[in-house]
Amino acid sequence: MSVHAKRRRITPSVIAALKGERPIVSLTAYTTPIARLLDPHVDLLLVGDSLGMVLYGMDSTLGVTLEMMIAHGQAVMRGADAACIVVDLPFGSYQASPEQAFTSAARVMKETGCSAVKLEGGAEMAETVAFLVARGIPVLGHVGLMPQLVNTTGGYRSLGRNDKEAEKIRRDALAIQAAGAFALVIEGTIEPLARAITEELTIPTIGIGASPACDGQILVSDDMLGLFNDFTPRFVKHFATLAPEITRAAEAYAEEVKARRFPGLEHTFQPRK
């Protein structure tokens, strides 16, 4: 068999089975070229509604539409051969009822070919998660800090610092597990709580601003690559610093164009001899 043979697509059931075996490697992806670069190194690629802020300059994720998620889901699927591809359901596309959620999720899966969808919410969304799972749609849950609820939860802040808040997040996690989610993202939650939830659950937890004890980790790829200079959240580590490199490349390009050093004749098409 060729060493270049394509890996088999990782499924949600494979992700679920990794709990206790090894950490799950996850990143976001929104475009074909980035998906192609990340695919050999990750288990799961999330087409997150964070694309509203990362790619479109929105102040939050609330303006993201189902059509945007589908378009970027299709792009990521074109670039990824093996990773489990999960697409976020955006704000307003699933909260009204389980039936609305199914209509949105079915459209996402049919039009992108993704493996699963992700939705935010705890106990209040358990009925919806169960409704989707019973109808053949794998669900990745999301508790703790939920960006789609930023206007009702007091902004972007770490959660679980008091007993009432901590117990709610714990109950939310258990409810989403009971509803049939194959894994659970825990975001922006104090470390001891995320650790305890991970130990209590039988499904994998994927942390972002949570705990190294989570069964996997996820970061926004643009954060991980150091494409932003203005603000770095505490939980982000830059594994590269591409922003200064892009700036230097743009400056060099502009200088050569203005000085008429680019393009050179070697970059142009000449008549055939």
LINZIQUI-V962491 format. One record per residue. PHI is phi in radians with two decimals (* if undefined). NEAR is the number of other ideal C-beta (glycine too) atoms within 8 Angstrom. Layout:
phi->[PHI,PHI]
near->[NEAR,NEAR]
//
This chain:
phi->[*,-1.13,-1.19,-1.68,-1.05,-1.23,-1.20,-1.24,-1.10,-1.31,-1.78,-0.99,-1.17,-1.16,-1.03,-1.05,-1.31,-1.35,-1.05,1.44,-1.69,-2.87,-1.14,-1.58,-1.71,-2.37,-2.54,-1.50,-2.62,-2.28,-2.33,-1.10,-1.07,-1.20,-1.04,-1.11,-1.29,-1.45,-0.89,-1.19,-1.98,-2.15,-1.61,-2.43,-1.98,-1.79,-1.48,-1.50,-1.22,-1.01,-1.02,-1.05,-1.50,-1.26,-1.76,-1.89,1.25,-1.30,-1.39,-2.66,-1.54,-1.19,-1.50,-1.29,-1.86,-1.08,-1.10,-1.10,-1.11,-1.16,-1.05,-1.32,-1.09,-1.10,-1.10,-1.16,-1.09,-1.18,-1.78,-2.05,-1.65,-2.18,-1.12,-1.27,-1.73,-2.08,-2.00,-1.16,-1.52,-1.36,-0.93,1.55,-1.75,-2.59,-1.30,-1.16,-2.94,-1.02,-1.15,-1.06,-1.06,-1.11,-1.03,-1.18,-1.16,-1.10,-1.12,-1.03,-1.20,-1.20,-1.52,-1.90,1.42,-1.17,-1.58,-2.90,-2.10,-2.11,-2.41,-1.63,2.35,-1.89,-0.98,-1.18,-1.85,-1.08,-1.04,-1.16,-1.05,-1.09,-1.07,-1.18,-1.07,-1.12,-1.89,1.54,-1.96,-1.14,-2.18,-1.71,-1.43,-2.74,-2.25,1.51,-1.19,-2.11,-0.98,-1.22,-1.85,-1.02,-1.34,-1.95,-1.99,1.53,1.58,-1.51,-2.65,-1.25,-2.07,1.62,-1.47,-2.24,-1.06,-1.13,-1.14,-1.11,-1.15,-1.12,-1.09,-1.07,-1.12,-1.07,-1.08,-1.14,-1.16,-1.22,-1.10,-1.08,-1.31,1.95,-1.07,-1.48,-2.87,-2.50,-1.43,-2.00,-2.06,0.95,-2.09,-1.01,-1.00,-1.05,-1.21,-1.07,-1.12,-1.13,-1.12,-1.04,-1.21,-1.42,-1.36,-1.71,-1.72,-1.19,-1.87,-2.10,-1.64,-2.52,1.14,-2.22,-2.54,-1.15,-1.41,-1.02,-1.26,-2.82,-2.34,-2.45,-2.35,-1.18,-1.03,-1.16,-1.20,-1.01,-1.50,1.21,-1.54,-2.10,-1.91,-1.33,-2.66,-2.13,-1.04,-0.97,-1.48,-1.66,-2.03,-1.43,-1.54,-2.69,-2.24,-1.39,-0.99,-1.11,-1.15,-1.14,-1.07,-1.11,-1.14,-1.13,-1.12,-1.15,-1.09,-1.05,-1.10,-1.23,-1.14,-1.12,-1.52,1.01,-1.60,-2.35,-1.41,-1.54,-1.04,-1.19,-1.77,-2.09,-1.70,-1.86,-1.05,-1.22,-1.51]
near->[3,4,4,4,6,6,8,5,9,12,8,12,7,10,15,11,7,14,9,4,5,4,7,14,10,12,13,15,14,12,10,9,7,11,17,9,6,14,13,5,5,10,12,16,17,14,17,10,12,10,15,14,11,10,7,10,4,10,3,10,13,10,8,14,7,11,6,12,17,13,8,12,15,11,12,16,12,8,13,14,7,10,14,14,16,14,16,13,14,13,9,6,10,11,9,5,6,9,7,11,16,12,8,12,13,9,10,16,12,6,9,13,7,13,10,14,16,15,14,10,13,13,7,5,14,12,8,14,15,10,12,14,13,7,7,4,12,9,15,16,17,12,16,14,12,12,12,10,8,11,6,5,9,4,5,6,7,9,12,12,7,6,5,6,10,12,8,9,17,12,10,12,17,10,11,16,12,7,15,9,13,12,16,16,15,18,14,12,18,10,9,7,12,18,11,9,14,14,7,8,12,4,11,13,17,17,16,12,11,14,12,6,7,14,12,16,12,12,11,11,11,9,13,13,10,11,8,9,4,3,4,7,7,5,7,10,5,10,6,7,7,9,10,8,8,9,8,8,8,8,8,8,9,8,9,9,9,6,6,5,7,8,5,7,6,4,6,7,2,5,3,3,2]
//
